[in-house]
């Protein structure tokens, strides 16, 4: 088991590994950051973007099954996800990744 992250619904070994790589080593940190910021950090640490992983993380932090995300809620999360990708592709994306890798973010 990867710390206590796997005690959160929908988080298995692979997701826990990606979270730890992003500097999120326990469930308290994950809860305090929230799914959106945690996913941003995962992207900055090299995780390839995938919308399902994004909303699975949101559902898990709410204690809900991953497939509970539907309709308007799913559409709203898609907009946030797309915005996050746009932010991470901007002119400062490489600088943010470098700073994150150095432990400064």
ZAGU-630534 format. One record per residue: residue in three letters; x, y, z of N, C-alpha, C in turn. Coordinates in steps of 0.05 Angstrom, whole numbers, plus 5000, padded with zeros to 4 digits. Atoms other than C-alpha are relative to their C-alpha. Example, Ala and Ser with C-alpha at 12.3 -4.5 7.8 and 13.67 -1.06 7.14 Angstrom:
REM residues 2
ALA501849765000524649105156501850245000;SER498449764999527349795143498550225014;
REM end
This chain:
REM residues 105
UNK501749765000500050005000501850255000;UNK498649755001502450704984498950195021;UNK500949854977501851075050497049955005;UNK502950054995494451175066498350104977;UNK501649905023492351454998498049804990;UNK501850215010489350794978497649945018;UNK502450024984484350845035497850184990;UNK502049835013480851374994498749864977;UNK501550135021475451114949501150074972;UNK499249975028477551024876503050034996;UNK497149975003485051094891501349725004;UNK498550254999489050474875502950054999;UNK497149974999496450344872501150194979;UNK498949835021497650694805499450295006;UNK500749724994493951334825501650095024;UNK498449934976497351324893502950064992;UNK497249965009504151264859500350274986;UNK499849745014502651864814499750235019;UNK500349794980500252274874502650045016;UNK497549984985506552114913502250134983;UNK498149885018510852294853499650304998;UNK500749725001507252964853500450145027;UNK499549884974509153074926497649985019;UNK502450034983502352874955500249725013;UNK499350264988504252325004497949885019;UNK502050104982498152255048497250114995;UNK502749925006490652325049499350275011;UNK500549734989490752945093500950214981;UNK499049815020494953315042498250014976;UNK501850025023490553074986497350155005;UNK502649874993484153295021500450315003;UNK499649714996487153975039500550144973;UNK499649885026489354104967497549994982;UNK502350045018483053844934500849874974;UNK499550165024482453444871501350174977;UNK499149845022483654014822503050075003;UNK497249934995490254254853501749765000;UNK498450255000492553544865500549914971;UNK499650095028491453384791501950194986;UNK498149815012495154024771502849915007;UNK497350084992501053784811500849734987;UNK499450255014500553094781500950054971;UNK499349925027500753404711502850125000;UNK497449874999506753824731502349805006;UNK498050204994510353204755500249784978;UNK499750185022509452834689497649824994;UNK502350175006502652494693498750104973;UNK501349945025499452464624497050075006;UNK502849924994492652824624498049804990;UNK502250175007486452394624497650085016;UNK502449894987479552664639498849805021;UNK501250194981477052024672501650005027;UNK498449994975482852034722499450255016;UNK500749754987481052754737497449985016;UNK502550014986473852624754499949775020;UNK499850224980475451964789501150115026;UNK498949884976479652374837498050175015;UNK502149844989474052864848497949835015;UNK502050184988469052304862501149875025;UNK498850134977473751944908500250175025;UNK499949824977474852554952497350065012;UNK502749964989467352604959498949735011;UNK500950264990466951864978498049874981;UNK501950105020463051714914501449814981;UNK498850185020464051154863500850164975;UNK498949855023467951374801497950054979;UNK502049985021462051254755497550155008;UNK502249844990457451704795499950274987;UNK499849745013459652304755498550004973;UNK501750005024454352464703498950284994;UNK501549775007450653004666501450275004;UNK499049724996451653734686502650005017;UNK497750014984456653554739502549914984;UNK497850095017460953174689500950224980;UNK499449785019460453744639501550235013;UNK498649784985462654254692502949915006;UNK497350104995468553814711501750004974;UNK498550005026470453754637501050284994;UNK499149725005470754514632502450065018;UNK497849954982475254544693502549854991;UNK497750175010479653984665501250144976;UNK499049875024480254334598501550265007;UNK498749764991482054984633502749945013;UNK497550084987487354624674502149924978;UNK498250085022490354334610501150254986;UNK499249755013490455024578502150155018;UNK498149884982493955304640502749874999;UNK497550155000499154754638501550014973;UNK498849985026500554874564501050284994;UNK499249725004501855614572503050044999;UNK497249935002508455974565501749935025;UNK498550064975510355834638499949715008;UNK500350284992508855084637502749875006;UNK497450124995516154884631501350125025;UNK499049874976518155384685498749885025;UNK501450124977512755114732501049715005;UNK499150284997515054394719502850005012;UNK497349994989522354584733499950075029;UNK500249924971520454944798498849785017;UNK501150224986516154354818502049785005;UNK498050214998521753864804502250085020;UNK498149904981526354294847498850015028;UNK501349994974521254264904499250285009;UNK500549734993519755004901497050084997;UNK502949955002512254954885498549825018;
REM end
